[in-house]
Amino acid sequence: MDALSDTLERQRLEEQRLALRALLARPLLRGDDTAFPLVRRHAAPLRDWLAREVGWHLQCERDFVRLHKRPADSHDATRPARVGRGAQRKTFNRRRYALFCLLLADLERGDSQITLGRLGEGLGQAVADPALAEPGLAFTLDHQEARRDLVVVVRLLMELGVLVRVAGDEEQFLRRGLEGDVLYDVDRRVMSALLVTARGPSLLALEGGDRGGGLEARLHALAETFVPDTPEGRNRELRHRLARRLLDDPVVYWQELDEHEAAYLTNQRGVMLRRLQQATGLVPEVRAEGVALVDPDGELTDEKIPAEGTEGHLALLMAERLASVGAEGVSLDEAETWVQGWQHDFRRYWRKAACEPGAAYGLCRQAISRLAALRLVSRRDNRVVPLPALGRFRVQSARTPDDHGAHDAGPSHRQPDLADPLSDE
C-alpha cells in the first residue's frame, strides 16, 4: 500500500507541475488545450500555490482558465506580443497595441457576431477622437498596410479565443478589402478575462486616479496593490515581486535589484529557489552576477538560442561575436557590418531573401532584439552592450595535454562564483 501511495503521490505532483508550466507558458487556456483538464483537476492546489508564492489569481471557468499574471516590470519592451511563426511572424508595436485596445472596446459594445470590415470601420471612427488623432494615430481601410495591421490584431484575438472565424479568409480581405470580408463569433466571457489589473479602470476614474500624471501614473495606479505596513506584509510583497521576476525573466541580475530585494533574495535564496524548482521543474543557477531559472526542455521560453533557421544561426553568431567585445560594446553600424560579412560567408546555408542587399539592416536589429529579450545584451542609445550571461557564448581555445602544466601554474580559470543554490540553508 505504501508503494501504491508513493506512486499516486508522485503522479499527482507531476500533473500539478505540468499544469503549472502550461499556465506559465499560456496564461489563458481554452477548453481545447491539452493542459486544460490537468489545470481544472488541480485547480485548488494551483490556486493556493500561485497566491502564496507569486500573488497571482487563477480564474477557472467551465471552458477556459485564466492566470491573472502581471509582469514584474511593466517597462520591459523586449518581449512584445507576436502572432504567426517563422518568416510570417508579426510583432506588435505601439500602433498595433493601440488598435488592439480600440478593437476590444468596440467588441465590448457590439453584437455577438461581427465582420472584419465592421471592425475596421469602428477603428476608423475611433481614431477620429481628437485625443487619438493628436498623437498621430490614424486608420483607414483604403490602405493595405492598415488592413494588414488590422488582420494582425484580429489574429491575436483569434489565438486568445475572443474571435472565432465563421466564414471568409483574412488573406482575401488583405487583397480585396471589403469584397473579401470575414465573419466572426465573439466570445464575451473570454474577452472579459483579458484585462489583468489590480483595480478596474472605471474604479480608477471614480477615485480620480486618471486625472493628470500622464500614462505612466495611470498604469502605476492600475497595477498598484495594497501592501500592509507590517514586516510580514512587506516581506510577502518582496517575495512575490522576486518570484515573478525569476519566473518571467531569463536572468535576474543582482545589480538590478534594490537594496531590500537584494537583501531578501540573499537571505531566502535557497528556500525560495527550492520551492520554485519543485513546483515548476526549472533548474536554478546562481552566479556572482545574478540568478536564473533554467528550463532544460525549453518549453517556457518564446525565444531560444541556439535555434534553427537563418535567424537562429545569425543570433548565435552575433552572441559569440558580442561576447568577445569589451564592456563598452559596439555600435549598431559595426554590428550591421558583421552581418554583411556573414551574408557572404553563409549564403549557401541562409535563406535567399536574407542574403539580398539591404537585408543586413533588419537582420542585425532582429538578432539584437532576440538577445535583448534573453537578457544577454542591452541597448544604450546606438550601442549594443553585452551583459554577464552572454559570457557563456564566448568561444575559448581548446586545451591540449601540453597546456595542463601552464594552467596549473597560473591563476585558476574556473568560474569562481558558481554556487550551489541550496547550500546557503
Disulfide bonds with the S-S distance in Angstrom:
none
